[in-house]
Amino acid sequence: MSDQPSPTQSEKAYPLDVEKVPVVTHHQVGDLKYTATVGMLPIKNEFGEVEAGVFYMAYSLDGVEDRSKRPLMFSFNGGPGSSSVWLHLGTVGPKRVKMEPDGDMPAPPFELVDNPATWLEHCDLVFIDPVGTGYSRPAKQDGGKKFWSLEGDIASIGEFIRLYLTRNKRWASPLYMVGESYGTTRAAGLAGHLIDQGIAFNGIVLVSSILNFQTARFNKGNDLPYPLFLPTYTATAWYHKKLGTQTLEQALKDSETFANGEYVLALAKGDRLTDSERSEIATKLASLTGLSPEYVESTDLRVNIHRFCKELLRKDRRTVGRLDSRFKGIDENASTENPEHDPSMTIILPPYTSTINDFLSRDLGWETDMPYYVFNPGELWKNWSYGDAGAGHPDTSEALRAALSKNPHMRVFIASGYYDLATPYFATEHTVAHLGLDFSLKSNITKAYYEAGHMMYIDEKCLDKLKVDVADFLKGV
């Protein structure tokens, strides 16, 4: 019997066709007339052998006299293992998924609507599905492992960008990137990788950032996430009316002050804390998180994200979301320590999955029986490797610093949601403050904050604010 793994269904039934002719269609949103192109580019090795096909969806504004001079933005999401659907149909593209005004899931069937907040007004757009997501696939069985790593992912997306610029004659265009979540890890790494290949970006948009994973991994011995998550715990407790009557602004200010001061020192002391000191810290943490002092003390003053999401509304038999802690979930058993699902993910997955599948075939004309992987169903995750960094904490913040140092004209815009427990805003602030950036480059980075979660744009008010903020960034305001 062969010890080789069996091909997956997609590998047996859907051979990769990287030479399929791109499909071009024409559309309009508001006063903007544009051309959509969907296709696949080959990723080849040094011997010219195709190793993968990367699927993309591109939008270009019609009526442009010199296309080569128009700004061009590459967009991708995170995971790792996520397709580009969230930014594509959430905020950046000319169509968006219709959600409830606050971002909650509407009743099915789901629909796409015109997106007046699209960034197409300011730049042409290319949405990239990394290998193993969307319709992008490795060319051979077990071929994905080369791409499913921190370095392999950056190299393959970097090669896609080079090839796209070449085939579409866009080397003279002002270049931008937008990444979300792990896509910000990728974007920072790409900035450092591509500048050494002679590709310099004018600007990078980081939505819900994580560049240094030490800020978010609750590993034993790593106390850094606890103070960095605390202000988002506070925002969540405030939203669900578990704190006093102060404003969100004041609650966050109090939480940040405590997190950067007394709390850090208390965690550093470890078992050297006296009983009275431990009790005092537990009481303050309780007042900032909506949890009981007894529960906080039982966690050794270290409440990780999953415990918080379960404990805050336990008496109401509800949980709070990780991606967006405004939303509540219902678990079968209220006595467990961790939520059984993330309600802020389950409200967006069906609308975005159904609409991207319908949109690609019905409106953009891409016909295939291949499944579109909004998230890779497990193969990518099972094989993903962070390389040498996997034993510690992956970090691409140095790549971003190096890119800014080598290209001082590049600017960075960072968008963070107050209710994001996946990539908390205070953790992002910590990373930026520890970049070691030269003083002359500090003004290259601007930040904005939104009263929503990880995908702040699902909230209509935040969608509009994000459009204005990004427009100002692209204009250099």
C-alpha positions as CSV (number, residue, x, y, z in Angstrom):
1,M,0.0,0.0,0.0
2,S,1.3,3.4,-0.9
3,D,2.2,5.7,2.0
4,Q,1.5,8.8,-0.2
5,P,-1.5,10.9,0.9
6,S,-4.6,10.6,-1.2
7,P,-5.5,13.6,-3.4
8,T,-8.2,15.9,-2.1
9,Q,-11.5,16.0,-4.0
10,S,-10.5,19.4,-5.5
11,E,-7.2,17.9,-6.8
12,K,-8.9,14.9,-8.3
13,A,-11.8,16.7,-9.9
14,Y,-10.6,20.2,-10.7
15,P,-7.3,20.4,-12.6
16,L,-5.6,23.7,-12.4
17,D,-5.8,25.8,-15.6
18,V,-3.5,28.8,-15.2
19,E,-3.7,29.7,-18.9
20,K,-7.5,30.2,-18.8
21,V,-8.2,33.5,-20.5
22,P,-9.2,36.3,-18.1
23,V,-12.9,37.2,-18.2
24,V,-13.6,40.9,-18.7
25,T,-17.0,42.6,-17.9
26,H,-18.2,46.2,-17.7
27,H,-20.2,47.7,-14.8
28,Q,-21.2,51.0,-13.1
29,V,-21.6,52.0,-9.5
30,G,-23.1,55.5,-9.1
31,D,-21.3,57.7,-11.5
32,L,-18.2,55.4,-11.7
33,K,-18.0,53.2,-14.8
34,Y,-15.4,50.5,-14.5
35,T,-14.1,47.3,-16.0
36,A,-13.8,44.1,-14.0
37,T,-11.2,41.4,-14.9
38,V,-11.0,38.0,-13.2
39,G,-8.3,35.5,-14.0
40,M,-5.4,33.5,-12.7
41,L,-1.7,34.1,-12.8
42,P,0.9,31.2,-12.7
43,I,3.5,31.1,-10.0
44,K,6.6,29.3,-11.5
45,N,9.8,28.0,-10.0
46,E,13.3,28.9,-11.3
47,F,13.0,26.3,-14.0
48,G,9.8,27.8,-15.4
49,E,7.6,25.0,-14.0
50,V,4.1,26.1,-12.8
51,E,3.8,25.4,-9.1
52,A,0.5,27.2,-8.4
53,G,-2.2,29.4,-9.8
54,V,-3.2,32.6,-8.0
55,F,-6.7,33.8,-8.7
56,Y,-7.5,37.5,-8.7
57,M,-10.3,40.0,-9.3
58,A,-9.4,43.4,-10.6
59,Y,-11.3,46.6,-11.1
60,S,-10.1,49.5,-13.2
61,L,-11.9,52.9,-13.6
62,D,-13.0,53.6,-17.2
63,G,-12.1,56.8,-19.0
64,V,-8.6,57.1,-17.7
65,E,-6.2,58.6,-20.3
66,D,-3.0,57.2,-19.1
67,R,-3.6,53.9,-17.2
68,S,0.0,53.5,-16.3
69,K,-0.1,56.6,-14.1
70,R,-3.2,55.8,-12.2
71,P,-2.7,54.5,-8.6
72,L,-3.0,50.8,-8.2
73,M,-3.9,49.0,-4.9
74,F,-3.4,45.3,-4.1
75,S,-5.8,43.9,-1.5
76,F,-5.8,40.7,0.6
77,N,-7.2,39.4,3.8
78,G,-5.6,37.2,6.4
79,G,-6.2,33.9,8.3
80,P,-3.7,32.6,7.2
81,G,-6.1,30.7,5.0
82,S,-8.6,33.4,4.2
83,S,-9.6,34.6,0.7
84,S,-9.8,38.3,-0.1
85,V,-13.6,38.3,0.2
86,W,-13.9,40.4,3.3
87,L,-12.2,43.6,2.1
88,H,-13.5,42.9,-1.4
89,L,-17.2,42.8,-0.6
90,G,-17.0,44.6,2.7
91,T,-15.5,48.0,2.0
92,V,-12.9,48.3,-0.8
93,G,-14.8,46.9,-3.9
94,P,-17.6,48.5,-5.9
95,K,-20.1,46.0,-4.4
96,R,-20.7,45.2,-0.8
97,V,-22.7,42.6,1.2
98,K,-25.9,44.0,2.6
99,M,-25.9,43.6,6.4
100,E,-27.9,45.2,9.1
101,P,-26.8,48.8,9.8
102,D,-24.7,47.7,12.8
103,G,-23.2,44.8,10.9
104,D,-25.5,42.0,12.2
105,M,-26.6,39.3,9.8
106,P,-29.8,39.9,7.9
107,A,-32.3,37.1,7.1
108,P,-31.3,35.0,4.1
109,P,-31.2,35.0,1.1
110,F,-28.4,37.5,1.1
111,E,-27.6,40.1,-1.5
112,L,-25.0,42.5,-2.8
113,V,-25.6,46.2,-3.2
114,D,-23.7,49.0,-4.8
115,N,-21.0,50.3,-2.5
116,P,-20.8,54.2,-2.7
117,A,-17.9,53.9,-0.2
118,T,-15.7,52.0,-2.7
119,W,-12.0,53.0,-3.0
120,L,-12.2,52.6,-6.8
121,E,-12.7,56.3,-7.0
122,H,-9.1,56.9,-5.9
123,C,-7.3,53.8,-7.3
124,D,-7.6,50.7,-9.4
125,L,-8.0,47.6,-7.3
126,V,-6.6,44.0,-7.4
127,F,-8.0,41.4,-5.0
128,I,-5.6,38.5,-4.4
129,D,-6.5,35.0,-3.1
130,P,-3.3,33.4,-1.8
131,V,-2.6,29.8,-2.7
132,G,-5.1,27.5,-1.1
133,T,-7.8,30.2,-0.8
134,G,-10.6,31.3,-3.2
135,Y,-9.9,29.5,-6.5
136,S,-6.1,29.6,-6.0
137,R,-4.5,26.2,-5.9
138,P,-1.1,24.5,-5.9
139,A,-0.4,22.8,-9.2
140,K,0.5,19.4,-7.7
141,Q,-0.6,17.2,-4.8
142,D,1.3,18.3,-1.7
143,G,2.5,21.4,-3.6
144,G,0.9,23.8,-1.2
145,K,3.5,23.3,1.5
146,K,5.9,25.6,-0.3
147,F,3.4,28.4,-0.1
148,W,1.9,27.7,3.3
149,S,4.5,29.4,5.5
150,L,5.3,32.9,6.5
151,E,8.2,33.2,4.0
152,G,6.6,31.1,1.3
153,D,3.4,33.2,1.4
154,I,5.3,36.5,1.1
155,A,7.4,35.2,-1.7
156,S,4.4,34.0,-3.7
157,I,2.3,37.1,-3.3
158,G,5.4,39.2,-4.1
159,E,5.9,37.2,-7.3
160,F,2.2,37.7,-8.2
161,I,2.5,41.4,-7.8
162,R,5.6,41.5,-10.0
163,L,3.9,39.4,-12.7
164,Y,0.7,41.5,-12.5
165,L,2.7,44.7,-13.0
166,T,4.5,43.2,-15.9
167,R,1.5,41.7,-17.8
168,N,-0.7,44.8,-17.2
169,K,2.1,47.4,-17.9
170,R,1.6,49.0,-14.4
171,W,5.2,49.4,-13.4
172,A,4.9,53.2,-13.6
173,S,1.8,53.4,-11.4
174,P,1.8,54.7,-7.8
175,L,1.5,51.5,-5.8
176,Y,-0.5,50.7,-2.6
177,M,-1.4,47.7,-0.5
178,V,-4.2,47.0,1.9
179,G,-4.2,44.0,4.2
180,E,-6.4,43.0,7.0
181,S,-5.6,40.9,10.1
182,Y,-2.9,38.3,9.0
183,G,-3.0,40.3,5.8
184,T,-1.2,43.1,7.7
185,T,1.5,40.6,8.7
186,R,1.8,39.8,5.0
187,A,1.7,43.4,3.9
188,A,4.5,44.4,6.3
189,G,6.6,41.5,5.2
190,L,5.9,42.3,1.5
191,A,7.0,45.9,2.0
192,G,10.3,44.7,3.2
193,H,10.6,41.9,0.7
194,L,9.6,43.9,-2.4
195,I,11.7,47.0,-1.7
196,D,14.7,44.7,-2.1
197,Q,13.3,43.6,-5.5
198,G,13.1,47.2,-6.6
199,I,9.3,47.5,-6.0
200,A,8.6,50.5,-3.8
201,F,5.1,51.3,-2.5
202,N,3.6,54.8,-2.0
203,G,1.4,53.6,0.8
204,I,0.2,50.7,2.9
205,V,-3.2,50.4,4.6
206,L,-3.3,48.1,7.6
207,V,-6.8,47.1,8.8
208,S,-6.9,45.4,12.2
209,S,-3.1,44.9,12.5
210,I,-1.0,42.1,13.9
211,L,2.7,42.4,13.0
212,N,4.3,41.0,16.2
213,F,2.5,37.8,17.4
214,Q,4.0,38.2,20.9
215,T,1.3,40.8,21.5
216,A,-1.5,38.3,21.0
217,R,-0.3,34.8,22.1
218,F,-1.3,33.9,25.6
219,N,1.6,31.5,26.0
220,K,2.8,30.6,29.5
221,G,5.6,33.0,30.4
222,N,4.4,35.7,27.9
223,D,2.6,38.3,30.0
224,L,2.5,40.9,27.2
225,P,-1.0,40.2,25.8
226,Y,-2.7,40.7,29.2
227,P,-2.2,44.5,29.5
228,L,-2.6,45.0,25.7
229,F,-6.0,43.3,25.6
230,L,-7.2,45.0,28.7
231,P,-8.5,48.2,27.0
232,T,-10.6,46.1,24.6
233,Y,-12.0,44.1,27.5
234,T,-12.9,47.5,29.0
235,A,-14.6,48.7,25.8
236,T,-16.5,45.4,25.6
237,A,-17.7,45.6,29.2
238,W,-18.7,49.3,28.7
239,Y,-20.7,48.4,25.5
240,H,-22.6,45.6,27.4
241,K,-23.3,48.0,30.3
242,K,-21.1,46.1,32.8
243,L,-19.2,49.2,33.9
244,G,-20.3,52.5,35.3
245,T,-21.8,55.5,33.6
246,Q,-18.6,57.0,32.3
247,T,-18.1,57.6,28.6
248,L,-16.2,55.1,26.4
249,E,-13.4,57.6,26.0
250,Q,-13.0,57.9,29.8
251,A,-13.2,54.2,30.4
252,L,-10.5,53.5,27.8
253,K,-8.3,56.3,29.2
254,D,-8.5,54.7,32.7
255,S,-7.9,51.3,31.3
256,E,-4.8,52.3,29.3
257,T,-3.3,54.1,32.2
258,F,-3.7,51.1,34.5
259,A,-2.5,48.7,31.8
260,N,0.7,50.6,31.1
261,G,1.4,51.1,34.8
262,E,0.3,49.2,37.8
263,Y,-0.8,46.1,35.8
264,V,2.5,45.6,34.0
265,L,4.4,46.0,37.3
266,A,2.0,43.5,39.1
267,L,2.4,40.9,36.3
268,A,6.2,41.3,36.5
269,K,6.3,40.6,40.2
270,G,4.6,37.2,39.7
271,D,4.5,35.3,43.0
272,R,6.3,38.1,44.7
273,L,3.0,40.0,45.0
274,T,1.7,40.3,48.5
275,D,-1.8,39.2,49.3
276,S,-3.0,42.7,49.7
277,E,-1.3,43.8,46.4
278,R,-2.9,40.9,44.6
279,S,-6.4,41.7,46.0
280,E,-6.0,45.4,45.1
281,I,-5.0,44.6,41.5
282,A,-7.9,42.1,41.2
283,T,-10.3,44.7,42.4
284,K,-9.1,47.2,39.8
285,L,-9.1,44.7,37.0
286,A,-12.7,43.8,37.9
287,S,-13.7,47.4,37.7
288,L,-12.2,47.7,34.3
289,T,-13.5,44.4,32.8
290,G,-16.9,43.8,34.4
291,L,-15.8,40.5,35.9
292,S,-15.9,39.7,39.5
293,P,-12.7,40.2,41.7
294,E,-13.0,36.5,42.7
295,Y,-12.9,35.3,39.1
296,V,-10.0,37.6,38.2
297,E,-8.0,36.4,41.2
298,S,-8.8,32.8,40.3
299,T,-7.0,33.3,36.9
300,D,-3.9,34.6,38.6
301,L,-4.8,38.1,37.4
302,R,-4.4,36.8,33.8
303,V,-7.7,36.6,31.9
304,N,-7.1,35.3,28.4
305,I,-9.4,36.2,25.6
306,H,-11.5,33.0,25.5
307,R,-12.2,33.1,29.2
308,F,-13.2,36.7,28.9
309,C,-15.6,36.1,26.0
310,K,-17.3,33.4,28.0
311,E,-17.3,35.0,31.5
312,L,-18.5,38.5,30.8
313,L,-22.1,37.6,30.1
314,R,-22.2,34.1,31.7
315,K,-25.0,35.0,34.0
316,D,-27.1,36.0,31.0
317,R,-26.1,32.7,29.3
318,R,-24.4,34.6,26.5
319,T,-20.9,35.0,25.1
320,V,-19.3,37.9,23.3
321,G,-17.6,37.8,19.9
322,R,-13.8,37.6,19.3
323,L,-13.8,39.5,16.0
324,D,-16.4,41.9,17.2
325,S,-17.3,41.9,20.9
326,R,-20.5,43.9,20.3
327,F,-22.2,40.7,19.2
328,K,-23.6,38.0,21.5
329,G,-23.5,34.2,21.1
330,I,-25.6,31.4,22.6
331,D,-23.9,28.3,23.9
332,E,-25.5,25.0,24.8
333,N,-23.6,24.9,28.1
334,A,-23.0,28.1,30.1
335,S,-20.6,26.3,32.5
336,T,-17.7,25.7,30.1
337,E,-14.6,27.9,30.1
338,N,-14.5,28.7,26.4
339,P,-17.3,29.8,23.9
340,E,-18.4,27.1,21.5
341,H,-18.2,29.5,18.5
342,D,-17.5,33.1,17.7
343,P,-20.8,34.9,17.1
344,S,-19.1,37.7,15.2
345,M,-17.8,35.2,12.7
346,T,-21.0,33.2,12.3
347,I,-23.0,36.3,11.4
348,I,-20.7,37.2,8.5
349,L,-19.7,33.8,7.1
350,P,-23.0,32.9,5.4
351,P,-23.7,36.3,3.7
352,Y,-20.1,36.6,2.4
353,T,-19.9,33.0,1.2
354,S,-23.1,33.0,-0.7
355,T,-22.7,36.4,-2.3
356,I,-19.1,35.9,-3.5
357,N,-20.1,32.6,-5.2
358,D,-23.1,34.2,-6.9
359,F,-21.2,37.3,-7.8
360,L,-18.2,35.6,-9.5
361,S,-20.4,33.5,-11.8
362,R,-23.4,35.7,-12.4
363,D,-21.8,39.2,-12.6
364,L,-18.1,38.6,-13.3
365,G,-18.6,35.6,-15.6
366,W,-16.0,33.2,-14.1
367,E,-17.5,29.7,-14.7
368,T,-16.0,26.7,-12.8
369,D,-17.2,23.8,-10.6
370,M,-14.3,24.4,-8.2
371,P,-15.3,25.3,-4.7
372,Y,-14.4,28.9,-3.7
373,Y,-12.6,28.6,-0.4
374,V,-13.6,31.6,1.7
375,F,-11.6,29.9,4.3
376,N,-9.4,26.9,3.5
377,P,-11.2,23.8,4.9
378,G,-8.3,22.6,6.9
379,E,-5.5,21.5,4.5
380,L,-3.7,24.9,4.7
381,W,-4.0,25.2,8.4
382,K,-2.8,21.6,8.9
383,N,0.3,22.3,6.8
384,W,1.0,26.0,7.7
385,S,4.5,26.7,9.1
386,Y,5.9,29.9,10.6
387,G,9.4,28.5,10.1
388,D,12.0,29.3,12.8
389,A,9.6,31.9,14.2
390,G,7.0,29.3,14.9
391,A,8.7,28.2,18.2
392,G,8.5,31.8,19.3
393,H,6.5,34.7,18.0
394,P,6.3,35.5,14.3
395,D,7.1,39.2,13.7
396,T,7.2,41.3,10.5
397,S,7.4,44.7,12.2
398,E,11.1,44.8,11.5
399,A,10.4,44.3,7.8
400,L,8.1,47.3,7.9
401,R,10.6,49.4,9.7
402,A,13.3,48.4,7.2
403,A,11.0,49.3,4.2
404,L,10.3,52.7,5.7
405,S,14.0,53.3,6.2
406,K,14.8,52.3,2.6
407,N,11.8,54.1,1.2
408,P,11.1,57.2,3.3
409,H,8.4,58.3,0.9
410,M,6.1,55.3,1.9
411,R,3.3,56.1,4.2
412,V,1.3,53.8,6.5
413,F,-2.3,54.1,7.6
414,I,-3.6,51.9,10.4
415,A,-7.3,51.3,11.1
416,S,-8.3,49.7,14.4
417,G,-11.6,48.8,16.0
418,Y,-12.3,49.4,19.7
419,Y,-14.3,46.1,19.9
420,D,-11.7,43.9,18.1
421,L,-10.5,41.1,20.4
422,A,-8.6,39.4,17.6
423,T,-6.1,42.2,17.0
424,P,-6.6,44.7,19.8
425,Y,-5.9,48.4,19.1
426,F,-3.7,48.8,22.2
427,A,-1.5,45.9,20.9
428,T,-1.1,47.7,17.6
429,E,-0.1,50.8,19.4
430,H,2.5,48.9,21.4
431,T,4.0,47.4,18.2
432,V,4.2,50.8,16.5
433,A,5.8,52.3,19.6
434,H,8.5,49.6,19.5
435,L,9.3,49.7,15.8
436,G,12.5,51.6,16.5
437,L,11.6,54.0,13.7
438,D,13.8,56.9,13.1
439,F,12.3,60.1,14.4
440,S,12.2,61.6,10.9
441,L,9.8,58.8,9.8
442,K,7.3,58.8,12.7
443,S,5.0,61.1,10.8
444,N,4.8,58.5,8.0
445,I,2.4,56.5,10.1
446,T,-1.2,57.7,10.9
447,K,-3.8,55.8,12.9
448,A,-7.6,55.9,13.1
449,Y,-10.1,54.2,15.5
450,Y,-13.6,52.9,15.0
451,E,-16.4,52.0,17.3
452,A,-16.8,48.5,15.9
453,G,-14.7,45.3,15.7
454,H,-12.1,43.5,13.5
455,M,-14.1,44.2,10.3
456,M,-15.2,47.7,11.4
457,Y,-16.7,48.3,7.9
458,I,-19.6,46.0,8.5
459,D,-21.0,48.8,10.6
460,E,-22.4,51.4,8.2
461,K,-21.2,54.4,10.2
462,C,-17.7,53.0,10.4
463,L,-17.8,52.1,6.7
464,D,-18.4,55.8,5.8
465,K,-15.7,57.0,8.3
466,L,-13.2,54.5,6.9
467,K,-13.8,55.7,3.3
468,V,-13.2,59.4,4.3
469,D,-10.0,58.4,6.3
470,V,-8.6,56.3,3.5
471,A,-9.4,59.0,0.9
472,D,-7.5,61.5,3.0
473,F,-4.6,59.1,3.3
474,L,-4.5,58.5,-0.5
475,K,-4.6,62.2,-1.1
476,G,-1.8,62.8,1.3
477,V,-4.0,64.9,3.6
